[in-house]
Amino acid sequence: MDKQDEFKQKFMQLYSPVHERLARFVQSLEWDKDEARDIVAETVMTALEQFAGLRNHDAFLYYLFTIAKRKIYKRAQQKKRTTSLEYFPEELMGTLNADDRINNYELKFALSKMEEKYREPLVLFELSGFSIREISVFLGLSENGVKSRLGRARIQLSKLLDGNLHEKKSIV
C-alpha cells in the first residue's frame, strides 16, 4: 500500500463516523437539498486533498466543519437568495404530510432570519449533535458563551416562529 492509499484509508476512518453530522449541519444551513449534497461532496473533496497538511487528527471534525462553513458562506455570497412564504423547497414536497412540511419550512425560514452568531451554535447543538464543549472549541468561545448564545438563540427562534404564526393568522 502506497502513502496516498494510507492517507485515503486514514481519512475514511476519521470521516465515516462524522458523515451524518456533517450532512445535517450543511442541510440545516442550505435550503436546497441538491446544493447541500454538493457542498458536502465539495467539503469532502477539499478535506481529502488537504488532509496531508492536517497535523492533529483529533481536530478532524473541526477541520471538516470549518471547510463546510466556508463553502456554505462562499455560495451564499455568490448568489443572493430571495425568500418568500410562497416558496416551498423541493425537499418539502416529498413524503411528509402537509403539517410537517409547513413546520419544516417555518423552522428553516426562521433559522434563515436569525443572526449568524446565534443560529450557528443552535444548529451545531440541536441539529448536528455537537456538545457544548465541542462548539466552544469550534467557535472559539467559552462554554458559558456557547450556553448564553444557545439561550438567546432559542428565545430569538421562538419569537421568529411566533411571528410567523401571527402573520398567518392575520392573513387567514
Buried (B, 14 or more C-beta within 10 A) or exposed (E): EEEEEEBBEBBEEBBEEBEEBBBBBBBBBBBBBEBBBBBBEBBBEBBBEEBEEBEEEEEBBBBBBBBBBEBBEEBEEEEEEEEEEEEEBEBBEEEBEEEEBBBBBBBBBBBEBBEEEBBBBBBBBBBBEBEBEBBBBBBEBEEEBBBBBBEBBBEBBEEBBEEBEEEEEEEE
